[in-house]
């Protein structure tokens, strides 16, 4: 009698409310690329008819050893059982529900995808970015029966996390790299949309340009020549290259040349003028000016005390590649 009455307007407002969504934050150790969640406490009932989703700040890889239930990836439900695994990019809504009155056994890896890829492709940020985007392209729920190699990689990583054998970190880094490449391949669509296909073609051309600069940095490289290699106008090339590399083509060429000059200054007794010429600078004055602009010191200072200044070059790279 005294219960509050729900009006039609109230019902309509309730229907309009956004469904509950949880954010779950995981901190990966500074000396690692992954955070494993393993152990007996993960053998449990994972909720029944949980009607809200959650998402994480890192990629989640889950492996089901046994149990029954459903894994919801956004609005799609998948029935799970033992021998199946999930690959869920960060910020992707999902949840797991066990079948009524059953226990399921899952274990998880939370991965810093960017750090895994970047450690192997620091010198090529375009390729690094392309692989990372491909890995995070979609969420997947798969069976080890259909994807045996991927399932084995995941189970081995989980085993390493529990056993910590000798050279654990080195093996884990190698397996994580292999797992990332497998995910990237699985996410490679056979039928790319036209816009996406064009973007991939342009990325491939820019990769060729970066490789070309790494080989031909001693030569007289013009921005127009690089644009011609991509079959686009010089202005368009400047815009696209700067968007990818976070620096202009000329600045990138100078950075490569200065990096090579640093190696020669450290490893040889060649005159500084010769090194300037060998690394693509037309005059010693131009070389000295660019060297000091990038590193804040002269080539002679670098040669005398390279150990004191190597961090400067690293900091410059970090700064100019910000955003990858």
Rosetta blueprint (number, residue, H / E / L):
1 X L
2 X L
3 X L
4 X L
5 X L
6 X L
7 X L
8 X H
9 X H
10 X H
11 X H
12 X H
13 X H
14 X H
15 X H
16 X H
17 X L
18 X L
19 X L
20 X L
21 X E
22 X E
23 X E
24 X E
25 X L
26 X L
27 X L
28 X L
29 X L
30 X L
31 X L
32 X L
33 X L
34 X E
35 X E
36 X E
37 X E
38 X L
39 X L
40 X H
41 X H
42 X H
43 X E
44 X E
45 X L
46 X L
47 X L
48 X L
49 X L
50 X L
51 X L
52 X L
53 X E
54 X E
55 X E
56 X E
57 X L
58 X L
59 X E
60 X E
61 X E
62 X E
63 X E
64 X E
65 X E
66 X E
67 X L
68 X L
69 X E
70 X E
71 X E
72 X E
73 X E
74 X L
75 X L
76 X E
77 X E
78 X E
79 X E
80 X E
81 X L
82 X L
83 X L
84 X E
85 X E
86 X E
87 X E
88 X E
89 X L
90 X L
91 X L
92 X L
93 X L
94 X E
95 X E
96 X E
97 X E
98 X E
99 X L
100 X L
101 X L
102 X L
103 X L
104 X E
105 X E
106 X E
107 X E
108 X E
109 X E
110 X E
111 X E
112 X L
113 X H
114 X H
115 X H
116 X H
117 X H
118 X H
119 X L
120 X L
121 X L
122 X L
123 X L
124 X L
125 X H
126 X H
127 X H
128 X H
129 X H
130 X H
131 X H
132 X H
133 X H
134 X H
135 X H
136 X L
137 X L
138 X L
139 X L
140 X E
141 X E
142 X E
143 X E
144 X L
145 X L
146 X L
147 X L
148 X H
149 X H
150 X H
151 X H
152 X H
153 X H
154 X H
155 X H
156 X H
157 X H
158 X H
159 X H
160 X H
161 X H
162 X H
163 X H
164 X L
165 X L
166 X L
167 X L
168 X H
169 X H
170 X H
171 X H
172 X H
173 X H
174 X H
175 X H
176 X H
177 X H
178 X H
179 X H
180 X H
181 X H
182 X H
183 X H
184 X H
185 X H
186 X H
187 X L
188 X L
189 X L
190 X L
191 X L
192 X L
193 X L
194 X H
195 X H
196 X H
197 X H
198 X H
199 X H
200 X H
201 X H
202 X H
203 X H
204 X H
205 X H
206 X H
207 X H
208 X H
209 X H
210 X H
211 X H
212 X H
213 X H
214 X H
215 X H
216 X H
217 X L
218 X L
219 X L
220 X L
221 X L
222 X L
223 X H
224 X H
225 X H
226 X H
227 X H
228 X H
229 X H
230 X L
231 X L
232 X L
233 X L
234 X H
235 X H
236 X H
237 X H
238 X H
239 X H
240 X H
241 X H
242 X H
243 X H
244 X H
245 X H
246 X L
247 X L
248 X L
249 X H
250 X H
251 X H
252 X H
253 X H
254 X H
255 X H
256 X H
257 X H
258 X H
259 X H
260 X H
261 X H
262 X H
263 X H
264 X H
265 X H
266 X H
267 X H
268 X L
269 X L
270 X L
271 X L
272 X H
273 X H
274 X H
275 X H
276 X H
277 X H
278 X H
279 X L
280 X L
281 X L
282 X L
283 X L
284 X H
285 X H
286 X H
287 X H
288 X H
289 X H
290 X H
291 X H
292 X H
293 X H
294 X H
295 X H
296 X L
297 X L
298 X L
299 X H
300 X H
301 X H
302 X H
303 X H
304 X H
305 X L
306 X H
307 X H
308 X H
309 X L
310 X H
311 X H
312 X H
313 X H
314 X H
315 X H
316 X H
317 X H
318 X H
319 X H
320 X H
321 X L
322 X L
323 X L
324 X L
